[in-house]
Amino acid sequence: MKLYIGNISFKAEENELNELFSQVGEVTSLNLIHDKMTGRPRGFGFVEYANREGGEEAIKKYDGFDFQGRSLKVNEAKPREEKPQRNRY
């Protein structure tokens, strides 16, 4: 199960979030999103669990959870929408 994690502190590290989310289930991947131009964190990311139970437990436990002074927003990730190709000419 893949989850969206929002309102993440810009100081948060992937290993800190992995440690937190691993407390409720087996995390198979965790990815913090960074700005392509500046490399700065954008304040959100995704965590994927080996099974649905871990993801559901994470939503219950961490949606609204105070992490590094910010209230996390945790919910099931929506499928990525395909953007239409732009003509570059």
C-alpha positions as CSV (number, residue, x, y, z in Angstrom):
1,M,0.0,0.0,0.0
2,K,1.4,3.4,-1.0
3,L,0.8,6.4,1.2
4,Y,1.1,10.2,0.6
5,I,2.8,12.0,3.5
6,G,2.3,15.8,3.5
7,N,3.3,18.8,5.7
8,I,6.7,17.2,6.4
9,S,9.3,19.5,8.0
10,F,11.9,20.7,5.5
11,K,14.6,19.6,8.0
12,A,13.3,15.9,8.1
13,E,15.6,13.2,6.8
14,E,14.5,10.1,5.0
15,N,16.0,7.8,7.6
16,E,14.0,9.6,10.4
17,L,10.8,9.1,8.6
18,N,11.6,5.5,7.7
19,E,12.3,4.9,11.4
20,L,8.9,6.4,12.3
21,F,6.8,4.7,9.7
22,S,8.6,1.3,10.3
23,Q,7.0,1.2,13.8
24,V,3.6,0.1,12.3
25,G,4.7,-2.2,9.5
26,E,7.3,-3.2,7.0
27,V,8.3,-0.2,4.8
28,T,9.4,-1.3,1.3
29,S,10.2,2.2,0.1
30,L,10.2,5.8,1.3
31,N,10.8,8.8,-1.0
32,L,11.0,12.5,-0.1
33,I,10.3,14.7,-3.0
34,H,12.8,17.5,-3.8
35,D,12.6,20.5,-6.2
36,K,14.4,19.6,-9.5
37,M,15.9,23.1,-9.8
38,T,17.1,23.8,-6.2
39,G,17.3,20.4,-4.7
40,R,15.4,21.6,-1.7
41,P,12.7,19.4,-0.1
42,R,9.2,20.2,-1.1
43,G,7.5,19.1,2.2
44,F,5.9,15.9,1.0
45,G,6.8,12.3,0.1
46,F,5.6,8.8,-0.3
47,V,6.0,5.6,1.8
48,E,5.1,2.2,0.6
49,Y,4.2,-0.8,2.9
50,A,4.6,-4.5,2.1
51,N,0.9,-5.0,3.0
52,R,-2.3,-3.0,3.4
53,E,-2.5,-3.5,7.1
54,G,0.7,-1.6,7.7
55,G,-0.5,1.3,5.6
56,E,-3.9,1.5,7.2
57,E,-2.3,1.4,10.7
58,A,0.1,4.3,9.6
59,I,-2.9,6.4,8.5
60,K,-4.7,5.9,11.8
61,K,-1.5,6.6,13.9
62,Y,0.2,9.3,11.9
63,D,-2.4,11.4,10.2
64,G,-2.3,14.6,12.4
65,F,0.8,13.3,14.3
66,D,3.2,16.1,15.4
67,F,6.6,15.4,13.8
68,Q,9.4,17.9,14.2
69,G,6.8,20.6,15.0
70,R,4.5,20.0,12.0
71,S,1.3,18.0,11.9
72,L,1.7,15.3,9.3
73,K,-1.0,14.6,6.7
74,V,-1.1,10.9,5.8
75,N,-3.5,9.2,3.4
76,E,-3.6,6.6,0.6
77,A,-1.7,7.9,-2.4
78,K,-3.8,8.5,-5.5
79,P,-2.6,7.1,-8.9
80,R,-0.5,9.6,-10.7
81,E,-2.4,11.3,-13.6
82,E,-0.7,11.2,-16.9
83,K,-0.1,14.7,-18.2
84,P,-0.6,15.4,-21.9
85,Q,2.6,15.8,-23.9
86,R,3.5,19.4,-24.7
87,N,4.7,20.5,-28.1
88,R,8.1,22.1,-27.5
89,Y,8.2,24.0,-30.8
